[in-house]
Amino acid sequence: MKRLPIWFERAENLAIAAAVVAAFVHLHFSWWWLPVFFLAFDASMAGYLIGNRAGAVCYNLAHAYAAPAVLLLSYVLTGTRWCAFAGLLWAFHIAGDRALGYGLKFVTSFHDTHLGAIGKQRSPASPPHDLPGSQLSG
């Protein structure tokens, strides 16, 4: 049951990504910009060249909804279309990452996220301890 909130967050972010696509098309932006710029926001991983702490801070700043929200609010208040374009691209990236299970990073390792471990450190052979029946002796 401990993983249930993670699945809710992933589903929620999938819905956010779908809403962003709908808004993007509604504003008459070409949909293909979304996949073209999808990886651009991962340039924030360059912070990991300095170390885990710097990497986590850079990554988390680029993967929080605050900046895209400010851009989208700027669009609503001023009608500046580039703010909507950039804010929607950014929100799509964040939502896509979270829907795929890439969460905000802990300073311990790139692989340690608020959605659980990612990458090679994750052991698919051993079941998570929070699934029903995984604590049965055998």
Phi and psi in degrees as a GROMACS rama.xvg file:
@    title "Ramachandran Plot"
@    xaxis  label "Phi"
@    yaxis  label "Psi"
@TYPE xy
-66.9175  -24.0117  LYS-2
-84.3037  -12.5433  ARG-3
-56.2195  -45.3286  LEU-4
-61.1193  -30.1078  PRO-5
-66.1518  -42.7622  ILE-6
-66.8437  -35.5029  TRP-7
-63.4233  -42.5691  PHE-8
-65.0683  -40.8776  GLU-9
-64.3869  -41.8541  ARG-10
-65.557  -40.7094  ALA-11
-60.3362  -43.1593  GLU-12
-71.2095  -29.3177  ASN-13
-63.9937  -40.3401  LEU-14
-65.66  -38.7225  ALA-15
-63.113  -43.5903  ILE-16
-60.1678  -41.9484  ALA-17
-64.8352  -40.8921  ALA-18
-64.6878  -37.7145  ALA-19
-64.4192  -43.2621  VAL-20
-59.6503  -44.4578  VAL-21
-61.6119  -43.8585  ALA-22
-66.2382  -39.5178  ALA-23
-60.0389  -47.2014  PHE-24
-68.8448  -40.6491  VAL-25
-59.4227  -35.1924  HIS-26
-84.7467  7.65722  LEU-27
64.741  32.4985  HIS-28
-88.2791  146.593  PHE-29
-71.5018  126.922  SER-30
-58.7716  -28.8738  TRP-31
-68.255  -13.2333  TRP-32
-64.8907  -29.5753  TRP-33
-60.5595  -52.571  LEU-34
-70.8701  -29.5347  PRO-35
-61.9388  -43.6992  VAL-36
-96.7054  5.20797  PHE-37
-56.4662  -44.1173  PHE-38
-84.2959  -9.17854  LEU-39
-57.4295  -36.2809  ALA-40
-74.6003  -13.0018  PHE-41
-78.323  -0.698965  ASP-42
-60.6689  -19.2927  ALA-43
-63.7357  -16.5153  SER-44
-68.3942  -12.6241  MET-45
-59.0424  -23.6937  ALA-46
-58.5291  -25.5573  GLY-47
-68.4721  -14.4849  TYR-48
-67.3596  -25.0652  LEU-49
-84.7775  -41.0875  ILE-50
162.446  173.599  GLY-51
-63.3607  -42.5658  ASN-52
-64.5119  -50.0274  ARG-53
-62.4395  -40.2034  ALA-54
-63.1402  -44.9588  GLY-55
-63.9538  -41.6277  ALA-56
-63.7837  -48.8591  VAL-57
-60.2614  -47.7545  CYS-58
-61.9457  -47.0488  TYR-59
-66.7752  -36.2331  ASN-60
-63.3399  -38.2696  LEU-61
-80.44  -13.1901  ALA-62
-117.494  24.7614  HIS-63
-105.04  149.091  ALA-64
-75.9266  -4.28427  TYR-65
-61.0187  -50.6882  ALA-66
-64.8742  -46.3004  ALA-67
-61.8282  -34.1397  PRO-68
-64.2283  -40.735  ALA-69
-63.5395  -42.9727  VAL-70
-62.4581  -42.6506  LEU-71
-69.0249  -36.2916  LEU-72
-65.1914  -39.1711  LEU-73
-60.1888  -40.4106  SER-74
-62.5523  -45.4514  TYR-75
-61.3495  -40.7954  VAL-76
-79.2638  -32.1959  LEU-77
-116.23  -17.7418  THR-78
77.5265  12.6919  GLY-79
-74.1208  109.816  THR-80
-65.9268  -32.7428  ARG-81
-63.7761  -28.2007  TRP-82
-66.1566  -40.9258  CYS-83
-66.6008  -43.9521  ALA-84
-59.0098  -52.9327  PHE-85
-66.6687  -42.8021  ALA-86
-64.0048  -40.2928  GLY-87
-71.0304  -40.39  LEU-88
-58.2174  -46.0724  LEU-89
-65.1657  -45.6269  TRP-90
-64.0078  -36.628  ALA-91
-63.3916  -41.9099  PHE-92
-62.5625  -48.3922  HIS-93
-60.6119  -47.9958  ILE-94
-62.332  -41.6306  ALA-95
-62.9792  -44.9299  GLY-96
-58.9669  -47.7533  ASP-97
-67.8951  -37.0521  ARG-98
-64.1025  -31.3113  ALA-99
-83.7506  -5.09507  LEU-100
99.2829  7.94448  GLY-101
-91.9142  104.631  TYR-102
-98.1268  -175.774  GLY-103
-65.3422  145.547  LEU-104
-91.3316  145.59  LYS-105
-91.3015  158.389  PHE-106
-74.0327  -9.60607  VAL-107
-69.6569  -38.0259  THR-108
-168.912  154.6  SER-109
-59.4777  -30.8684  PHE-110
-79.1467  -13.2756  HIS-111
-93.2246  112.111  ASP-112
-127.53  167.83  THR-113
-69.8672  -11.2972  HIS-114
-100.012  4.50965  LEU-115
113.077  178.99  GLY-116
-73.8952  144.719  ALA-117
-125.458  162.156  ILE-118
83.2092  -158.471  GLY-119
-67.0126  -24.3918  LYS-120
-69.3143  -20.5868  GLN-121
-73.242  127.303  ARG-122
-101.204  102.434  SER-123
-69.4743  -19.8147  PRO-124
-72.3396  -31.6359  ALA-125
-99.0079  128.641  SER-126
-71.0367  148.895  PRO-127
-60.4446  144.78  PRO-128
-71.4864  -11.8022  HIS-129
-97.4089  5.37739  ASP-130
-85.6522  144.467  LEU-131
-59.2084  133.459  PRO-132
87.9304  -8.31075  GLY-133
-77.7744  -10.144  SER-134
-102.954  10.2901  GLN-135
-73.6738  140.137  LEU-136
-89.2898  149.825  SER-137
